[in-house]
Amino acid sequence: MKLRYVVALLVMGLLILSTNTVFCEDTVSMSDWKQIIEKVGTGSINWSAGYIEAVGIGAPPERFIGKIQARPMALRAAELVAKRNLLETTKGVRIDSTTLVKDFVVESDVINSQVEGIVKGAVVVKQDYMSDGSVEVTVRMPLLGDFSSAIMPKALEKKPIAQPQVTPPAPPVQTAPQGRSYTSEPRKPSSGAVYTGMVVDARGMQTRPAMSPKILDENGQEVYGSVIVEREFAVQQGMSGYARDLTSAQGNQRVTNNPLTVKAIRAQGAGKSDIIISNADAAALRSAADNLSFMKKCRVMIVLD
């Protein structure tokens, strides 16, 4: 009888352990699911976490197989392949709806040299040793920092001279609600309200991320983009953050405590990175001069599928 009782307890313990393990795996996968990761060639761009990765596989020369030098030589070969793949992935990074990094690299020898130098400095974040003696290496480099410093000034050269006009609010002026509130539905914008950031819900229209996205009104006038942002903020933190989950985007520190949430109408441009919002939402942003401040500081989050 005691033996059966002990066996029953063991079985129950194993079931609980198995359940907890599955829960942990689901938690990890859900976290990954919330990130915007775009596959480019043999590499990937994590737009949410802000880095580029690529994988390379290397093997030692045949005459060194089985010798002490084999593993270091395979590792070195894999790293070289991974960085070559990373360079190709980097050239496929979308700058805006019509331009890729490779377009800037072709136009400018200076940018080409800078990008190649940055890729050479990428760090190894993962090593997998295979049974046949080969090694698989993953290398990573940040989207911001040196890479952004090389790319963004060129991207911002397209900045038009005209600045967006701020329409004075019609009386009475409505003040923004205090405190942070999260909702699965976009907040109805108030004319004259002051916001600390903007969240654009661009799901359901095949919108694609870019280093220099544009947000336009229905008339094609730029509401947010290179016409507004200050170079310092664009280089240091990127022009926008990206997320899959609306609530997470609304709670992101980037947009602080009182963001305006708007629903995109459509995405346009060859790269689907130009986002159109309604004229009413655009007017709400332009109605308070203080809103221009958060846009200059790139306090914008974009939610994608």
C-alpha positions in Angstrom: 0.0 0.0 0.0 2.8 2.4 0.9 4.6 1.6 -2.3 1.5 2.4 -4.4 1.2 5.7 -2.5 4.8 6.6 -3.2 4.5 5.7 -6.9 1.3 7.9 -7.1 3.1 10.9 -5.6 6.0 10.4 -8.1 3.7 10.3 -11.0 1.9 13.5 -9.8 5.2 15.2 -9.4 6.3 14.4 -12.9 3.0 15.6 -14.3 3.4 19.0 -12.5 7.0 19.3 -13.6 6.0 18.6 -17.2 3.2 21.2 -17.0 5.6 23.8 -15.7 8.1 23.0 -18.4 5.5 23.4 -21.1 4.3 26.7 -19.6 7.9 28.1 -19.5 8.4 27.1 -23.2 5.1 28.8 -24.1 6.2 31.9 -22.2 9.5 32.1 -24.1 7.8 31.6 -27.5 5.2 34.2 -26.7 7.9 36.7 -25.9 9.6 36.0 -29.3 6.3 36.3 -31.0 5.9 39.9 -29.8 9.1 40.9 -31.5 9.2 42.2 -35.2 11.9 39.9 -36.8 12.4 40.1 -40.6 14.3 37.5 -42.5 16.7 38.9 -45.1 18.8 36.3 -47.0 20.6 34.1 -44.5 20.2 36.6 -41.7 17.5 38.5 -39.8 16.7 42.0 -38.6 15.1 42.2 -35.1 13.4 45.6 -35.4 12.0 45.4 -31.8 15.3 44.6 -30.1 17.3 46.7 -32.6 19.9 44.3 -34.0 21.0 42.3 -37.1 22.1 38.7 -37.0 23.5 36.2 -39.5 24.8 32.6 -39.3 27.9 31.0 -40.9 29.1 27.4 -41.0 32.8 26.6 -41.2 34.9 23.5 -41.3 38.7 22.9 -40.8 40.9 22.0 -43.8 40.8 18.3 -44.4 44.5 17.8 -43.4 43.8 19.3 -39.9 40.7 17.1 -39.1 41.3 15.2 -35.9 44.1 17.6 -34.9 44.2 20.1 -32.1 44.1 23.0 -34.6 40.8 21.8 -36.2 38.3 23.4 -33.8 39.9 26.9 -33.8 40.3 26.9 -37.5 36.6 25.8 -38.0 35.5 28.5 -35.7 37.5 31.2 -37.5 36.1 30.0 -40.9 32.5 30.0 -39.6 32.9 33.5 -38.2 34.2 34.8 -41.5 31.3 33.3 -43.4 28.8 34.6 -40.8 30.2 38.2 -41.2 30.1 37.9 -44.9 26.4 36.9 -44.6 25.8 39.7 -42.1 27.1 42.2 -44.6 24.6 41.0 -47.2 21.8 41.1 -44.7 22.8 44.6 -43.6 22.6 45.8 -47.2 19.0 44.6 -47.3 17.9 46.8 -44.3 15.1 49.0 -45.4 15.8 52.7 -44.9 12.4 54.0 -46.2 9.7 52.8 -48.5 11.9 53.2 -51.6 15.5 52.8 -50.3 17.7 50.0 -49.0 21.1 50.3 -47.3 22.7 48.8 -50.4 21.5 51.9 -52.4 23.5 54.2 -50.0 26.5 51.8 -50.2 26.5 52.0 -54.0 26.2 55.8 -53.9 28.9 56.5 -51.3 32.3 54.9 -50.8 32.4 56.5 -47.4 29.2 54.8 -46.2 30.4 51.5 -47.9 33.6 51.6 -45.9 31.8 52.5 -42.7 29.3 49.7 -43.0 32.0 47.1 -43.8 34.0 48.2 -40.8 31.0 48.0 -38.5 30.2 44.5 -39.8 33.8 43.4 -39.1 33.3 44.4 -35.5 30.1 42.3 -35.0 30.3 40.0 -32.0 29.8 36.2 -31.9 26.7 35.5 -29.8 26.4 31.7 -30.4 28.6 28.7 -31.3 27.4 25.2 -32.1 29.9 22.5 -32.6 28.8 19.7 -35.0 29.7 16.0 -34.8 31.5 16.2 -38.2 33.9 18.8 -36.8 32.2 21.9 -38.4 31.0 24.9 -36.4 27.9 27.1 -36.8 28.4 30.6 -35.6 25.9 33.4 -35.1 27.1 37.0 -35.2 25.2 40.2 -34.2 25.5 43.9 -34.6 23.2 46.7 -33.3 21.0 48.7 -35.7 21.7 51.8 -33.6 25.0 53.3 -32.6 27.7 53.3 -35.2 25.5 51.8 -37.9 22.7 54.3 -37.4 25.3 57.1 -37.3 26.6 56.0 -40.7 23.1 55.7 -42.3 20.8 58.2 -40.8 22.5 61.4 -41.7 22.3 60.4 -45.4 18.6 59.4 -44.9 17.8 62.8 -43.3 19.4 64.7 -46.2 16.1 64.2 -48.0 14.5 66.5 -45.4 12.3 69.1 -47.1 12.7 72.8 -46.2 9.1 73.3 -45.3 8.1 72.6 -41.7 4.6 71.3 -40.7 2.3 74.1 -39.7 0.8 73.9 -36.2 -2.9 74.9 -36.2 -3.9 76.8 -33.0 -6.6 74.9 -31.1 -10.2 76.0 -31.3 -11.5 77.1 -27.9 -12.2 75.6 -25.5 -8.9 73.8 -25.2 -9.2 70.3 -23.9 -6.5 69.1 -21.6 -5.0 65.6 -21.8 -6.2 63.0 -19.3 -3.8 62.4 -16.4 -2.1 59.1 -15.8 -1.4 56.2 -18.2 -4.2 54.2 -19.6 -4.0 51.1 -21.9 -6.6 50.0 -24.2 -6.9 47.6 -27.1 -8.7 50.3 -29.1 -7.1 53.6 -30.4 -7.9 56.6 -28.2 -10.1 59.2 -29.9 -7.8 62.2 -30.4 -8.7 65.5 -28.9 -8.1 68.8 -30.6 -5.6 70.8 -28.6 -4.6 67.9 -26.3 -0.9 67.5 -25.4 0.5 64.0 -25.8 3.9 62.5 -24.8 4.2 60.1 -27.7 2.3 58.4 -30.5 1.4 54.7 -31.1 0.4 53.9 -34.6 -1.6 50.7 -35.1 -0.6 49.6 -38.6 -1.7 45.9 -38.4 -3.6 44.3 -41.1 -2.2 46.2 -44.0 1.2 44.5 -44.7 3.1 47.4 -43.3 6.9 46.8 -43.2 9.4 48.3 -40.8 12.1 50.8 -41.9 14.8 52.9 -40.3 13.2 56.1 -41.5 9.4 55.5 -41.8 7.0 58.2 -42.8 3.5 58.9 -41.4 1.3 60.9 -43.8 -2.2 62.3 -43.7 -4.8 61.4 -46.4 -3.6 64.3 -48.5 0.0 63.0 -48.6 1.3 65.7 -46.2 4.0 64.4 -43.8 2.9 64.2 -40.2 6.0 62.5 -39.0 9.3 61.6 -40.6 12.5 63.2 -41.7 10.8 66.6 -42.0 10.3 66.7 -38.2 12.8 64.6 -36.3 16.1 66.0 -34.9 19.1 64.1 -36.1 20.6 63.5 -32.7 17.5 61.5 -31.5 17.1 59.7 -34.8 20.7 58.4 -34.6 20.7 57.6 -30.9 17.4 55.7 -30.6 16.0 55.3 -34.1 13.0 57.1 -35.6 10.5 54.7 -34.2 10.2 51.5 -32.1 8.3 48.4 -33.4 6.1 45.9 -31.6 3.5 43.3 -32.4 1.3 43.9 -29.3 -0.7 47.2 -29.0 -0.7 47.2 -25.2 3.0 46.7 -25.0 3.6 49.5 -27.4 1.3 51.8 -25.4 3.2 51.0 -22.2 6.7 51.4 -23.8 8.9 53.9 -22.1 9.6 55.4 -25.5 6.2 57.1 -25.6 6.1 57.8 -21.8 2.9 58.3 -19.9 0.3 59.8 -22.2 0.6 58.6 -25.8 -1.9 59.2 -28.5 -3.0 55.9 -30.2 -4.1 56.2 -33.9 -5.2 53.5 -36.4 -3.5 53.5 -39.7 -5.7 53.6 -42.8 -3.2 52.0 -45.2 0.4 51.5 -46.0 1.9 52.7 -49.3 5.1 52.9 -51.2 7.1 50.2 -52.8 8.4 49.0 -49.4 5.1 49.5 -47.7 6.8 51.7 -45.0 4.8 54.9 -45.6 1.8 54.9 -43.2 -1.4 56.9 -43.9 -3.5 58.1 -40.9 -6.8 60.0 -41.1 -6.8 63.8 -41.5 -8.7 64.0 -38.2 -5.8 62.2 -36.3 -3.3 64.3 -38.2 -5.1 67.5 -37.2 -5.2 66.4 -33.5 -1.4 66.1 -33.6 -0.9 69.4 -35.3 -3.4 71.3 -33.0 -1.0 71.6 -30.1 2.5 73.0 -30.5 3.8 70.8 -27.7 3.1 67.7 -29.8 5.9 68.7 -32.1 8.4 68.2 -29.3 7.7 64.5 -28.8 7.9 63.9 -32.5 11.3 65.7 -32.7 12.5 63.3 -30.0 11.3 60.3 -32.0 8.8 59.2 -29.3 6.8 57.0 -31.7 5.9 53.3 -31.6 4.5 51.4 -34.6 2.6 48.2 -34.2 2.8 45.6 -37.0 1.6 42.1 -37.7 
